[in-house]
Amino acid sequence: MASKQRLDCVGIALAPDVIKELDAMAARASISRSEVIRMAVGIGMPLMQAGFAISPERILTILEHTQLALTLLIERECPERATELIRLARARVEEHHG
């Protein structure tokens, strides 16, 4: 989030176990609890506004299925490029999500 953007405070009540997980996530990412919440809202709100229900299990299942299907296709159609494609994918993750 841009540091120059004005942020308003909003108080919310959360269960202690949710706060504990927020703090753990913040510590792992070296960011504040507030930033974790802003990121979650930034991801979840657009999905909710578009009318999508958020199901982490379904999202992860789709991601894993897609990965398995692509791996099978790559290994079948161009096995000599499999290592290169994995390297490129990791580089892009680092570039765009690191």
Secondary structure, DSSP 8 states (H G I E B T S, - for coil): --TTS----------HHHHHHHHHHHHHHT--HHHHHHHHHHHHHHHHHTT----HHHHHHHHHHHHHHHHHHHHHH-GGGHHHHHHHHHHHHHHHH-
